[in-house]
Amino acid sequence: MKMLPYKRSRRVADLLKEELSDIILRRLKDPRMGFVTVMDVAVTDDLKLARVYVSSLKPEEREQTLEILKSAKSFIRQELGRRVKMKVTPDLEFHTDTTVEYGSRIDRLLKEIKGDQGGMNE
């Protein structure tokens, strides 16, 4: 059985995630922005676009954080270009990552279902 190779776009995405996390944490100085975590980066196969999924500590800061990141996109991309040696630095798109919320919601629903079933068996 032949193993599939680790896709280049995935390797690049992992590297970008690491660098973007550092840039946002250490280089982006905006007092309005709270604690932001880069949850994932998805890079297109042609390596020209990187979708950056971020999570904010406080849900009420999400929209503002996205706006700050979008307005600082050229600075972040330029900084990324200095750190990562690629022919073309990918264009960046910032999105809110909702996987943690989604997981919490599923967990809560499962507990509710389990609680409802527990009442029926008694």
Summary of the structure (lengths in Angstrom):
residues: 122
radius of gyration: 18.9
end to end distance: 51.9
largest distance: 66.4
contacts: 301
relative contact order: 0.16
helix: 54%
strand: 18%
